[in-house]
Amino acid sequence: MSTTRATTSDRSAVRTLLRLWPYVRPVRLRLFTAAFVAIVASCVGLVIPLVLKWMVDGPVTDREPAGVWLGALYLLLLGIAEAGLFGVRRWLVARPLSRVEAEMRADLYRHLQRLPVAFHDRWASGQLLSRGTTDLMLLRQFLAFPLTFLLVNGVTILVGVVIMLLQDRTLGLVVLGPGIPVVVMCAVFERRYALVARRAQDQVGDLTTVVEESVLGIRIIKGFGRHHSQARAFRELSRTLRGTELAKARLLAAIWAVIVTLPEVALGAALVVGAVQVADDALSAGTLVAFLSTALALRWPVESIGFLLAMSQEAATATERYFEVMDEVPEVEHVSASVPAGSGFRNPAVRGASPKLSTSLEQGGPPSPTREGTSQAVKALGEARLPAAVHGRPDGLRFDNVSFRYPDAPPDSPPILTGIDLHIRPGETMALVGATGSGKTTLTALIPRLHEVTSGRITLDGVDITAMSREELRAKVAVAFEEPTLFSTTVAANVLMGAPDTAGEKELERALAVAQADFVHALPQGTRTQVGEQGLSLSGGQRQRLALARAVVGTPRFLVLDDPLSALDVHTEAAVEAALRRVLDGTTALVVAHRPSTVLLADRVALLSGGRVAAVGTHHELLRTNAEYAHLMSGDPAHSQGSEEAP
C-alpha cells in the first residue's frame, strides 16, 4: 500500500529543493568553491576557440611552423588545465556530500523513532525504507552533479554567446534563433516529468514493501504454496514500474530530440552563412573557425539541459518525499494540569505553556505577573485534582474515565474504549480479561503512551503520565507484547534493551531465570549468539520468553504484560508462572490473560467487555457472579460473539 501525497503540477522544484539548505549550509564553502572551479574550467575551455582563431589567422595563414607549434602547446596546456580543474571539483564535493547524505539519513531514522505508533501503523515500511535509501542517493547525486552544472552550464552558455556575438553578430543571431522554442519545451518537459518521476519513486516504495513482506513472511508463503501468486503480484508491480520508467524515457527522449536537433540546424545555418561571408571577404577564416569552435564547445552545456532538468525533478521529488516524513509531528511532550508542585518532575509547566512563558520558566527569570499567575494556577488546579496519595504515598496505577478513539478513525465511529475507571493498587497484580476485540491490547498500549488517551487520564502513583517525559515514563513502565519482537543482535542485547545502561551479567541471568529462558545457554555462543532477523531462528515460545525477560530485567515499578505466556507449553508455563510470582510481588502489574492459569497469577481480575470495564473482582468471585467471565474462562464462545468490537 502506497502512503504518499500526490505531486501537484504547480509545485515549485526550486522552492522544494531549497528545503535542503539547512543540511547543505555547513558544507557550503566547499560546494561554492567547487562550483567556482567548475566555472573556471568551463571558461578555460572557451579560450581554446580564441587560440584557434589566432593560429588560423596568424601562423597558418603566414605559414609559420613555429607559431603553429606554439599554438599547439597552448591548446595542450589549456586542455590539461581544464581536466585538472574538473578533477579538483570532484575532489571538493565527494567528502562533504557523503556527510550531507549521512546526516539526512540519521535525522530521518531519529525522527522515525520519535513518531507515534499511529504513524507507523499507517505507513508501509517499504515506503519509509525507499525514502532512507533510494531518495537520499538521488539527493546526493543531485548535489554532486546537476546542482553544480546547472549553474556552470548556464554561465558557460552565457559567456559563449557573448563571445560569439563579439566575433560576428549575424552568425550569433542565427545560432540564438532556436533559443525560445527550446526554453518553452523545457518548461513543458519539467512540469510533465515531475508527475512521472513522483509516480515512479512511489512505485519503487511499493515494490520495496512487497519484497520486504515476502522475505519476512517466507514461511507463510512456502507453507501455503503461495510463491506463484506472490511472484505474480511482484511481476505486476514490476511491470507497472517499468511502464512508468518508459514514460520517463519517452519524455527525456522528446526533450533531448528538440534540444539536439534545433541547435544542430542553427549551427548548420551558421556554417553556410559564415562560408558565404568568408567567400565575400566579409569574415576571416579564423573568425569563422573560432565561431564554430565556440558553438561546438556549447553543444554539451546545451544538450545536457534535458537530463540535468530530469535529475533535478527527481531530486525535487525525493526531497518532497523525504520531508513528507520529516514534517510529520513527533510525539510531543505536553503536561497535564494535574502535576503537583514539588513532585520532582523538571519544569512540567513549561511543556504546556506558551513559548514566551516557557522560556521564562526554563531560564528562571524574574517573576512576572503572567509567569507567577500561571504557575499558581497550575499548582492550585493540580493539587485540587490529585489524591492525597501523591504526597509521599504510592497510589499504584489508575485509569480515570479514560476513553480512546484512533486518531484516523471517522468522527462518528464509536470509541474503542469508553469511560474506563480502574485502580490497580501498589504492589497488586491485576489480570485483564475480555473477548477478542474488547480493547485489551489497546488499553495496555495507553500506559506507556504508545497511543494518547482521547479523554480522561492515567496516573502512576498519582502523577498524570502526560506530566512525565516519555523517557521517564518508560523507565518506570516495562512492557511485553503478545507478539514478541526481537532484533538482529545478540540474545544479551535483546534482553538488556529493557534495562538501564548500567545493567550487566547479573541482571541478565536473573531475567533469563525468571522467564525460564535457560535454553540460551545451549545456543552456539550462549547469550552472545546472534538472533536472526525478527528472531525467526527461535521458536515462538523461545521468542516469547526472551521478550518476557526483557520486560523484567530492569525490575520496573510498573509492569504491563500482554498475554506473555500464550506460546508456552503447559510445563514451561507453570515454571515461568512460579518465577513470575516472585517478580510480581511488590510490582504493580497489569496482565492481559486468556487462560485461567495466567489469571491465577493476579490478585484481582478486570473484565473488559465492549470497551468498558464490566466487572472487577477475584477470579473465584467473578466465576460465581459473572456469566460472561465464566463463559470466557470455560472456553464457551457464546458470549464472546456479542462482546467483540470493531478494531
PyMOL commands that set and color helices and strands:
alter all, ss='L'
color gray80, all
select helices_A, chain A and resi 13-62+65-114+117-122+125-132+134-144+146-167+169-176+179-216+218-223+227-279+285-297+299-303+305-326+348-352+355-363+369-385+388-390+440-446+465-467+470-476+491-496+505-514+518-522+526-528+533-535+540-552+570-584+596-599+619-625+627-634+640-643
alter helices_A, ss='H'
color red, helices_A
select strands_A, chain A and resi 397-404+417-424+429-434+455-460+463-464+477-480+558-562+588-592+604-609+612-617
alter strands_A, ss='S'
color yellow, strands_A
deselect
rebuild
show_as cartoon
